[in-house]
Amino acid sequence: MDDRPLSGQVALVSGASRGLGRATAVELAAAGAYVVCTGRSTREHATQTAVDDLTLEGTLDAVRAAGGTGETQRCDHTEPTEVEAMLRDVLHRHGHLDVLVNNAWGGHDHHEEPDGEEVWDEPMEQFRAMLLGGAYSDFVTSMLALRLDMGPAQRGLILTTTWHTPEPPAWVPYESSKAAKNRLVYALGYHLQDRRVPVIAVAPGWMRTELMLTHHTEEELAGRTETPHLAGRVIAAIAADPDALRFTGQVVDVGELAEHYGIDDLDGTRPQGNAGRYLPSPVPPPKPDAG
């Protein structure tokens, strides 16, 4: 008998070919979930070549190496028809979707440096690309998962990976697109309270992803970063938490929840959280039952 906390659950992780998506898929699988790894990068059509095997197949290999099970589904999460076809296939074969992790992201792949140094010199397409790859893909995938399964069933969990929007704000397209993701979580959390479907944004610190390590040395990152597996483990802990609804509508900090759940990074360290900075007010508590 499999007594892992997520045994029997089906989880879907978008943007699962690398970085936080890959680590989250591995950690959910290690906790017992069957993980559907989705995204655009396959070995036949890789979207990144800076590091070897940042593909869905590479993630599935890592899932299996961790003793987990899963599958890959190539899907562009900015295309509603592709997302719906993928979800219908998953639901037809598995019958339910328990955990959705919106981790797809876009905009960095084709980043163009501004021609000048003023804020208005930013290329117009940058913000559009980040909105499409971020908040819009989250919206499409969440709405279809709710429509096809979670909403009528009044069950499941929606998680979104994000970033705290700091004060003062930094890069305008990035900060604005992340704010859109966070506000979507707040709005969905509010509207789904009575359905008992938590919607939670998870904000890690500065992560040592594969691509990060191609641009920075280990010395630069020492003591200032965490691996994506810390956030992946926190996501798995939220998925196993029967009281996850208390976080709905909020941006929760990985460091704080690592302390709360007693979770360490791969090297045994536990970074300090952001002490609640930048968290929006939680949505009102669910309405009491009538009568």
N, C-alpha and C positions, 0 to 999 in steps of 0.2 A: 504494500500500500504506500502510495506517495503522500507523505505528510508535509511536503513543502507548502508554504502559505498560499501560493497561487496555483496550486495543482487543479487542473480541470478548467482553468480560465483561458480565454483567448484574448491576446493582446495584439494590437496593431501599432507599429511604430513607423511614422513617415520620416523621410529623410534618413533612412537607416544605414546608408552605405558607409558612413564614416563618422568620426567625432562622437558627439553626444548621442546621436541616433544609434550608432553601433554599440556603444557602451550600455545604453538603456536596453537595447534588445538582448544583450548578453545577460544583464542583471535580472531582467524580467524572466528570462528563460531559466536562469539559475534558481529563481524563486519558484519555478514549477510551471510557469505559463507557457502555452504554445504561442510562439511569436510570429506574426506575419510582418515580414520586413519589406517595406515599400520605398520606392524612390525611382529616380531616373537612371542611375549609374549601374550598368551591368558590365560584365567582362567583355561582352561584344560591343557595347557602346558606353565606355567610361566617360564620365563628365570631368574627372580629375586625373591628371597623369603625373602630378608632382610627387606623389607617393604611390608605391605599388599597391594594387588591389584594393582601392577604395571603392568597392562595388558591393552590391547586394549579396552576391555569391560569397564574397569575402566575409561579410557579416554572418551569413548562415554557417560558414565554416567555424567562426568564432563561437556562435551559439552552440553548435554541436560539441565543440571542444570543451565547453563549460558544462556539458552533460545535459543540455537542453534540446528542445525540438522546435521546429518552425518551418517556414517556407518563405520564398521570395515572390513578390508581385511587382513587376515594373509598372509604375504609375506616375503620371505628372499630376500633382495635386492642385494645379491651377486649372485643370480641365475637368469640369463637372462630369462629363460623360465618361471619362476614364475612371474617375473616382467611384461613380455609381456602379459601373460594371465590375470593378474590383471588389467593392463591398458586397454586391449581390452574390458574387462567386464565393467569397469567404463565408457569408451567411448561409448560402445553399449547402456548403460542404460541412460547416461546423455548427450551424444552428444559432449561434449567438456571438456577440462581441462584448467582452467585459471591460476592456481597457483600451482607450484610444489615446495615443501620445502624438500630439501635433508637433513634430520637430522639423518638418520641411522648411527650407529657407532658401532665399535667392537674392541676387543683387550683388554679392561679392564676386561671383564667378566672372563677371564682365565689368568689373569696376573700372571707371575711367577717372583719372586724376583731373581736378578742375583746371581750367586754363589759367586762372588767376588765383589770387589769395583771398578775395572777398567771398562772403557767404553766398552772394548771388551768382558766383561763377560756377557753382555746382552744376554738373550735367543734368538736364531735365529728366533723363531716363532713369537716373539712379533711384530716386524715390519711388517711381512707378515699379521698378524691378523688385524693390524690397517689399513694397506693399503686396504685390502679386505673390511673391514667393513666401511671404510671411502671413500677414493678417488675412489676406484673401484665401490662401490655401487652407488656413486654419478654419475659416468660415465655411468654405465648401465642404471640407471633410467632416466637420462637426455636424453641420446641418443634415448631411446625408446619413451619417451614422445615427443621428437622432431619429430622422424620418423613417429609416428602414428597420430600426431595431430598438435603440435605447429609449427613445421617447415613449412610444406606446407601451413598452415593457416596463417602464419606470425603474430601470436598473442600469448599472454601468457607471463608468468613470471617464471623464475627459480631462486630460492633462496637456498643458502647453508649455514648451520650453521657451524661455524668454530672457530678458535682461532688465535689471533695475534701471529705470530712467533717472539719471543723476541730476543733481543741482550743483552748479549751473549745467545746462545741457551741453552735450558735446556735438558730435557730427550730426547735422540736421536731418538728413534722410534716414540715418540709422535710428536715432533717438525717436523720431516721429513714427517710424514704422513699428518700432517696439512698443511705443505707447498705444498704437492701434491694437496690437495683439493683446496688451494688458487690459484695455478697455473692453475688448470683445469678451474676455474671460469674465470681467465684472458683470457685463450685461447678461451674458448667458447664465452665469451663476444665479443672478437675480430671478430670471424668468424660469429657471428649472428647479427652484427650491422645492416646490410642491411635488415635483416629479421625483424628487430624491436622487437626482443625478448630479454629483459634485462636478464642478468645472473649476480647475485650479491651474494657476500659472506657477512654474517652478523656475527660479532664477539662480543659476550657479555663479560661482566666482570666475576668475580668469583661468581658463582650462588649458591644459597641455594637450591639445588635439594634435593629430598627425600633421595638419597643415601649419599649425602654430609652430611646431618644431622645425619646419622648413624655413622659417623666417627669424627665429630667435635661438640663441644658444642655451644650453642647459644652465649656464652660469647666470644668464639674464633672468631665467624663469625660476631659479632656485628660491624657495621660501615665499614665493609670491603667487604660486599657482596650485591648482589641484588637477587630478586626472578627471576625465569625464565619468569615470566609474563611480565617483562619489555621488554625483547627481543621479546617475543611473540607479544606485542603491537606494537613494532617498525616494526616487519615483516608485521603485518596487515596494518600499515600505508604506508609502501612501496607498498604493493599490491594495495592500494587504490590511489596511487600517479600517476596521468596521465603522469608525467615527470620522471618516474623511470629510463628511459633509460640513464639519465645522470650519474647514478651510475654503469652502466654496466662494468663488468670486474674488479671491485674494491672489496676490503675488507673494508666494512664500519663498523664503531664503534657504538655499541648500545648506549653508553652514549652520543656521539655526535649527533646521530639522534634523541634521546629522547629530547635533547635540541632543535633541529631543528623543530621537529613536535609538541613540547609542551606536551610530554608524561611523566607521573609519574608512579612509581612503585606502587604496591598494598598498601604500607604504606604511599603514598603521597610524597616520596622522589624521587629525580632525581640525580643519581650519575654523577660525572664529567666523560667525555669521555677521550679517550687516546690521544687527541690533534693531531690526524692524524699520530701517530707513527705506523710504520710497514705497512702502506698502500702502495701497489704497485702503480706505475704511472697508471692513467686511460688509457683505450684503446683510440686510436684516435677517434675523432668524426665521426659519420656516413658520408659517402661520399654524396656530394650534388647530387640532382637529375640531370640526364643528360638533356641537352638542355637549 
